[in-house]
Amino acid sequence: MKKPKPRVCAEIAPGLVLDPRRALVHRAQGWMAVADVHYGYERNRRRQGALLPDWGMAACAETLRALLDEHQPRRLILAGDIMDGAGSAEETADFLEQLRPLAELVCLYGNHDRAGLRKRLNLARAHREDGFIFHHGHESVEAEAGLIHITGHEHPAVRLGDGAGLRLKLPALVRERLPDGGERWILPAFSPWAAGGEYHSSCGRIATWVCAPGRVWRL
């Protein structure tokens, strides 16, 4: 049986590791954060008329369980857009119940998270850890100076090419400066359906970290 290739994570700040599977892990503080899972994307879109296979939900579940097993965080922070839309509320809630034995869940509200999910789960607007505040990013959240905002919503990605016709688009984590001098880190979309797009920082980009299937590097 062929062994899977090892994954190469990157320490993007002291104590903070970005896994190429689009998860940010703080080992000392015991949390792992992902954004834009969009669980049930194919079910929700099929109910709107799209012809999509049942593929993304299984991929999300398998990847999240593998990440929790390998990194062993105490808390899993889901930074908004946990579900894709009203057509996937029940599937998403059932999936999250299956994750509860593996880690404490911190579920944050995103613009795709509908009433069907909010009836079954307590979705917070924001969550704080030491030095960080997590929220989806579609609405402004007030916080004291000095906290790093960790958000999703934007689905940042980068396009790479070799100049000879080969082009590749990969999800990325963007670190940018806020107008008040603080920072925001925008997580890559966790959903395998989310292609993402180029994100333009209005306040000054500090760094971009690219997530390829087996490794992470700073662009």
C-alpha positions, 0 to 999 in steps of 0.5 A: 500500500502506497504511503501518503506523502507527508504534509509540511505545515508552516509556523506563520507566527510564534506558536501558530501553525498553518496546516496545508489543509487550511486550518490554523492551529495554536498548540499552546493555547489549544485551539484550531480554527477554520472558516467557510466550511459551507457544509452541505454545499452540494445538497443545498445547490441541488435543491436550487437546481444544480447537478452536483455529486455528493462529494464535498460533505464527505471530504469536509468530514474526513479532513476535519476529523484527520486534523483533529486527530493529528493536532489534538486541539481542545477547541475547534473554532468554526469562523462562520459560514459553517453551512452553505444555505437553508437547504443544508441546515439539518445535515450541518447540525447533525455533522457538528453533533458528530464532532462534539466528542472530538473537541469543544466547538466554538461556532460563529455566525456567518452570512450563510448560516440560516435560522435552521442551524441557529435553532439547533446551535448557539452561534456567537458573533465573536470569540476571544482567545488570548491576543485574538478575536475571531469572527466571520468578517462580513460585519464589523466587530468592535474590540480593544486595540492589540487583538488580532482579528481572525476572519473568513468570508473573503475566500482568498486565493492566489494565481500562479503561472509558469509563463508558458501557459500553466496556471494554478489557483490555490487558497491562501491566508492573508495577513493585513494591517487594519486602519487602527494599526492592528492586524487581520488574518483572513483564513482560506476557505475550508470548503473543497468547493470554494475556488476562491479569488484574488483578494486586494488588501485596502490597508496594506498586506503584510504577508500571504501564505499559500496552501498547496495540497502537501505544503504551505509557503510564504508568497 
